[in-house]
Amino acid sequence: MNRSCSVFSQILQFLPRLEFEAAVKQHAAERHARGFSSWCQFVAMLFCQLGHAQTLREITGGLAACEGKLRHLGITAPPKRSTLAYANEHRPWQLYQTMFYQLLERCRGEAATRRRKFRFKHKLLSLDASMIALCVSMFDWAQYRRAKGAVKLHLVLDHDGYLPCYAVLTEGKRQEISVARTMAFPPGAMLVFDRAYADHGWWLSLTRQKVHFVTRLKDDAAYGVVEQRPVREGTDILRDEVIVLVSQKEIGPEALLRRIEVWVEDKQETMVFVTNNLRLAASTIAAIYRERWQIELFFKALKQSLRVKTFVGTSENGVQTQIWTALIAMLVVKYLQLRSTFGWSLSNLVALLRQQLFVYRDLFIWLNDPFQAPPALAGIEQQQLALSFIQK
């Protein structure tokens, strides 16, 4: 049983200090530092996410209120508000990006032990983007429209554990497909995305990279039917066809696609999917696209549970720092959810974890049995605690 440090301190142990300091040197994050370490900044920004602090004043005040417990976090004193604001504005956000990918490797090891929903061996990945609205008068670098500012978070979600495995933040005007063209995916992966990525040339490049995809086919897409496949009666599958797009009819067999028409009972409508996988069952293709909804749920959880809708700084560097810290916090929560034997929902875990940050109890004992009372202090500890109150 770990009773020597707080729950927050045990969470910080997921990011080894030596790896963090190596990343600090890699990005020269403390080149002009004067006594305020990058680790202290990181602890403050992670507290912003997990403690749900709204402002710089709440971050510094919340840490100051727990001053006796800060040594377990690797810091000696809470940061000053102006010092933290200056660090968020000037220290490279790439440091937090590096720490995100280091933590991701640990989370993947835990996710690999979980049973997969689909039988195919390769990765199932979802690709999407979400807009984060900003006030253009305060975030003038993020102008989206005349009276509106925004940034766009582009994300790839790994369905093994539903972990974010790639993220990039761009201006709000940047189209999803322009970012997707810069991404590389492992051969054999199954990629699922919506109609915002309807670029036939990019689809062909995915096929040539041996990356499978499932998406929606636009109503005005021009194509020719090459083969009509049999469909079992009494199922939701209405049509299963091998097609070739008119714009790619001269390319050859690698341009062949599969068009699957499905009746969706809940919506009382027909949906048309397209894929470059000619082997999987039509029902499996439809189920894969339904799994795309998980990335929408991820964006919803990120915005509702963590601090990515309001920001403690107005600079581009500060916004990047806060969003990457939110993604690190999400990885931490996902990792705890994977390790736990209790049936946590993501929102409930974040809410209760917020109340336990500075409680001295074993993290994983609480995680597996959250409603059990913490262990009572031993007799000598109670005497020491009482004596300290008398002395005060």
C-alpha positions in Angstrom: 0.0 0.0 0.0 1.4 3.4 -1.0 0.7 5.9 1.8 3.8 8.0 1.4 2.6 10.3 -1.4 -0.5 11.7 -2.9 -2.6 10.4 -5.8 -1.3 13.2 -8.0 2.3 12.3 -7.2 1.6 8.7 -8.2 0.1 9.9 -11.5 3.2 12.0 -12.2 5.3 8.8 -11.9 3.8 7.6 -15.2 6.1 10.2 -16.8 9.7 9.5 -15.4 11.6 12.6 -14.5 14.7 11.5 -16.3 12.8 11.2 -19.6 11.2 14.6 -19.0 14.6 16.3 -18.4 16.0 14.6 -21.5 13.1 16.2 -23.5 13.7 19.5 -21.9 17.3 19.4 -23.1 16.2 18.3 -26.6 13.9 21.3 -27.0 16.1 23.8 -25.0 13.1 24.6 -23.0 15.0 26.1 -20.1 17.5 28.1 -22.2 16.5 31.4 -20.6 15.0 30.0 -17.4 15.6 31.9 -14.1 14.8 29.5 -11.3 11.4 28.3 -12.7 11.8 24.8 -14.0 9.9 23.2 -16.9 8.8 20.4 -14.5 7.1 23.0 -12.3 5.3 24.4 -15.3 4.2 20.9 -16.4 2.9 20.0 -12.9 0.9 23.3 -12.9 -0.6 22.7 -16.3 -1.5 19.1 -15.6 -3.1 20.3 -12.4 -5.1 22.7 -14.6 -6.5 19.8 -16.5 -7.0 17.2 -13.8 -8.0 19.7 -11.1 -10.3 21.6 -13.6 -8.7 25.0 -12.7 -10.3 27.7 -14.8 -7.7 30.5 -14.6 -4.0 31.1 -13.8 -5.1 32.3 -10.4 -6.9 29.1 -9.7 -3.9 27.0 -10.7 -1.4 28.9 -8.6 -3.9 29.3 -5.7 -4.9 25.6 -5.8 -1.2 24.5 -5.6 -0.4 27.0 -2.9 -3.3 25.7 -0.8 -1.5 22.3 -0.9 1.9 23.6 -0.2 2.8 20.9 2.4 2.2 18.2 -0.3 4.1 19.8 -3.2 7.5 18.1 -2.4 5.9 14.8 -3.4 5.3 16.4 -6.8 8.9 17.3 -7.3 8.5 21.0 -6.7 9.2 23.1 -3.6 6.9 26.0 -4.1 3.8 26.9 -6.2 4.6 29.1 -9.3 3.7 32.8 -9.4 0.9 33.7 -11.7 3.0 36.0 -13.9 5.8 33.4 -14.1 3.5 30.7 -15.2 1.9 33.0 -17.8 5.3 33.9 -19.2 6.5 30.3 -19.4 3.3 29.2 -21.3 3.8 32.0 -23.8 7.5 31.4 -24.5 8.6 27.9 -23.6 8.2 25.5 -26.6 5.0 23.5 -26.7 6.9 20.8 -28.6 8.1 19.6 -25.2 4.6 18.5 -24.3 4.2 16.9 -27.7 7.3 14.8 -27.0 6.0 13.7 -23.5 2.6 12.8 -25.1 4.2 10.3 -27.4 6.4 8.9 -24.7 3.4 8.3 -22.5 1.5 6.8 -25.5 3.9 4.0 -25.8 3.2 2.9 -22.2 -0.6 3.1 -22.8 -0.3 1.0 -26.0 1.4 -1.8 -24.0 -1.7 -1.9 -21.7 -4.2 -1.6 -24.6 -2.5 -4.5 -26.5 -3.7 -7.0 -23.8 -7.3 -6.1 -24.4 -9.6 -8.2 -26.6 -10.3 -6.6 -30.0 -13.8 -6.1 -31.4 -12.9 -7.2 -34.9 -11.0 -10.3 -36.0 -8.6 -8.7 -38.5 -5.1 -8.4 -37.1 -4.2 -4.9 -38.3 -4.9 -1.6 -36.6 -8.3 0.1 -36.8 -7.8 3.9 -36.9 -10.4 6.7 -37.0 -9.5 10.1 -38.5 -11.4 13.3 -37.9 -11.0 16.9 -36.8 -12.9 19.1 -34.4 -13.2 22.9 -34.3 -12.3 24.8 -31.1 -13.9 28.3 -31.1 -11.9 31.3 -29.9 -12.6 35.0 -29.4 -11.0 36.7 -32.3 -10.4 40.0 -30.3 -8.2 38.1 -27.8 -6.8 35.4 -30.1 -6.1 37.6 -33.1 -3.6 35.0 -34.6 -6.5 32.5 -34.9 -8.8 34.5 -37.2 -11.4 32.2 -38.8 -14.0 34.6 -40.0 -14.5 38.3 -39.7 -15.8 38.2 -36.1 -14.8 34.7 -35.1 -11.6 32.9 -34.2 -10.9 29.1 -34.2 -8.3 26.4 -34.2 -8.8 22.9 -35.5 -7.6 19.8 -33.7 -6.9 16.9 -36.2 -6.8 13.5 -34.5 -6.1 9.9 -35.3 -7.8 7.5 -32.8 -6.4 4.0 -32.2 -9.3 1.7 -31.4 -7.1 -0.5 -29.3 -8.0 1.1 -26.0 -9.4 4.2 -27.9 -6.1 6.1 -27.5 -5.3 9.2 -29.5 -2.2 8.2 -31.4 -1.6 11.3 -33.6 -2.7 14.9 -33.2 -1.9 18.2 -34.9 -3.4 21.7 -34.2 -3.9 24.1 -37.2 -5.8 27.3 -37.9 -9.5 26.9 -38.3 -9.5 27.5 -42.0 -7.2 24.5 -42.7 -9.2 21.7 -44.5 -9.1 18.2 -43.1 -8.0 16.6 -46.3 -4.9 18.9 -46.6 -3.7 17.6 -43.2 -4.6 14.0 -44.0 -2.3 14.1 -47.0 0.7 14.8 -44.8 0.0 11.7 -42.6 1.5 8.3 -42.9 -0.3 5.1 -41.9 1.1 1.6 -41.3 0.5 -0.9 -44.2 -2.5 -3.1 -43.6 -4.2 -0.6 -41.2 -7.9 0.0 -41.5 -8.7 3.7 -41.6 -12.2 5.0 -41.2 -13.2 8.6 -41.9 -16.3 10.7 -42.9 -17.1 12.5 -46.1 -14.9 15.5 -45.3 -12.0 13.4 -46.7 -13.6 12.7 -50.1 -10.5 13.0 -52.2 -10.3 10.3 -54.8 -6.6 10.9 -55.5 -5.8 10.4 -51.8 -7.9 7.3 -51.7 -5.8 5.8 -54.5 -2.6 6.7 -52.7 -3.9 4.9 -49.6 -4.5 1.8 -51.7 -1.0 2.0 -53.2 0.4 2.2 -49.6 -1.6 -1.0 -48.8 -3.8 1.0 -46.3 -7.5 -0.1 -46.2 -10.2 2.5 -45.7 -13.9 2.8 -45.1 -15.9 6.0 -45.7 -19.1 7.4 -47.0 -19.7 7.9 -50.7 -21.0 11.2 -51.8 -24.4 11.2 -53.6 -23.0 12.9 -56.7 -20.0 10.6 -57.1 -19.7 9.3 -60.7 -18.9 5.6 -61.0 -19.4 2.5 -63.1 -20.4 -1.0 -61.7 -17.8 -3.7 -62.5 -19.4 -6.6 -60.4 -22.7 -7.1 -58.6 -22.1 -9.4 -55.5 -24.8 -11.5 -54.0 -26.6 -10.3 -50.9 -28.5 -12.4 -48.4 -32.1 -11.6 -48.0 -33.5 -10.5 -44.6 -30.3 -8.5 -43.7 -29.6 -4.8 -43.6 -27.3 -5.0 -46.6 -29.2 -3.9 -49.7 -26.5 -3.9 -52.3 -22.8 -4.9 -52.6 -21.0 -3.8 -55.7 -17.4 -3.6 -57.1 -17.1 -0.2 -58.8 -14.6 2.1 -60.4 -14.8 5.9 -60.2 -15.1 7.6 -63.6 -12.1 9.8 -62.8 -10.0 6.7 -62.3 -11.3 4.2 -64.9 -8.0 4.2 -66.9 -5.8 3.3 -63.8 -6.5 -0.4 -63.6 -7.4 -3.0 -60.9 -5.8 -1.0 -58.1 -8.5 1.7 -58.6 -11.3 -0.9 -57.9 -13.5 0.0 -54.9 -16.5 -1.6 -53.2 -19.8 0.2 -52.8 -22.1 -1.1 -50.0 -25.6 0.1 -49.5 -27.0 -0.4 -46.0 -30.4 0.2 -44.5 -30.1 1.9 -41.1 -33.1 1.1 -39.0 -32.5 3.7 -36.3 -32.4 6.6 -38.8 -34.8 5.1 -41.2 -32.5 5.8 -44.1 -30.1 4.3 -46.5 -26.3 4.8 -46.1 -23.7 4.1 -48.8 -20.2 3.1 -47.8 -17.2 2.8 -50.0 -14.0 0.8 -49.2 -10.9 -0.5 -51.0 -11.2 -3.8 -49.1 -12.7 -6.4 -51.4 -12.5 -9.3 -48.9 -14.3 -8.5 -45.7 -18.0 -9.1 -45.3 -20.3 -6.3 -46.1 -21.8 -6.4 -42.6 -18.2 -6.0 -41.2 -17.6 -2.9 -43.3 -20.8 -1.4 -42.0 -19.8 -2.2 -38.4 -16.4 -0.6 -39.0 -18.0 2.6 -40.0 -20.2 2.6 -37.0 -17.1 2.3 -34.9 -16.1 5.7 -36.2 -18.5 7.2 -33.7 -15.8 6.5 -31.0 -13.7 9.5 -32.2 -16.8 11.7 -31.9 -17.2 10.5 -28.3 -13.5 11.2 -27.7 -13.8 14.8 -28.8 -16.9 15.2 -26.7 -15.1 13.8 -23.6 -12.0 15.9 -24.2 -14.1 19.1 -24.4 -16.4 18.3 -21.5 -14.0 16.8 -19.0 -10.8 18.8 -19.7 -9.7 22.3 -20.3 -9.7 22.8 -24.1 -12.6 25.2 -24.6 -11.3 28.0 -22.3 -7.7 28.9 -22.1 -5.4 30.4 -19.4 -3.3 32.3 -22.0 -4.0 34.0 -25.4 -0.8 33.3 -27.3 -0.5 30.5 -29.9 2.2 28.8 -27.9 0.1 28.9 -24.7 -2.9 27.4 -26.5 -0.7 24.6 -28.0 0.8 24.0 -24.5 -2.7 23.7 -22.9 -4.1 21.4 -25.6 -1.1 19.0 -25.6 -1.3 18.9 -21.8 -5.0 18.0 -22.1 -4.1 15.2 -24.5 -1.5 14.0 -21.9 -4.2 14.1 -19.2 -6.5 12.1 -21.4 -3.9 9.5 -21.9 -3.4 9.3 -18.2 -7.2 8.8 -17.6 -7.4 6.3 -20.4 -4.5 4.3 -18.9 -6.2 4.3 -15.5 -9.4 3.2 -17.1 -7.6 0.3 -18.9 -5.9 -0.8 -15.7 -8.9 -0.7 -13.5 -11.2 -3.6 -12.7 -14.0 -1.2 -11.8 -16.4 -0.2 -14.5 -15.5 3.4 -14.9 -17.0 5.7 -17.4 -14.5 8.3 -18.6 -16.5 11.3 -17.3 -17.0 9.8 -13.9 -13.4 8.8 -13.5 -12.2 12.4 -14.3 -14.8 13.8 -11.9 -13.8 11.6 -8.9 -10.1 11.7 -9.7 -10.3 15.5 -9.3 -11.5 15.1 -5.7 -8.7 12.6 -4.9 -5.6 14.4 -6.3 -4.1 15.4 -3.0 -5.4 12.5 -0.9 -2.7 10.2 0.5 -3.8 6.7 -0.6 -2.8 4.0 -3.0 -3.9 5.0 -6.5 -4.7 1.5 -7.8 -6.5 0.3 -4.7 -8.8 3.4 -4.9 -9.1 2.9 -8.7 -10.4 -0.7 -8.3 -12.6 0.0 -5.3 -13.4 3.8 -5.3 -16.1 3.8 -2.6 -14.0 2.1 0.1 -13.0 4.4 2.9 -9.2 5.3 3.0 -7.2 3.3 5.6 -7.2 4.9 9.1 -3.9 6.4 10.2 -1.8 4.3 12.6 -1.8 5.3 16.3 1.6 7.0 16.2 0.6 8.9 13.0 -2.6 10.2 14.7 -0.5 11.3 17.7 1.9 13.2 15.5 -1.0 14.8 13.6 -2.6 15.9 16.8 0.7 17.3 18.2 1.2 19.3 15.0 -2.2 20.9 15.5 -1.4 21.8 19.1 1.9 23.3 18.1 0.2 25.5 15.5 
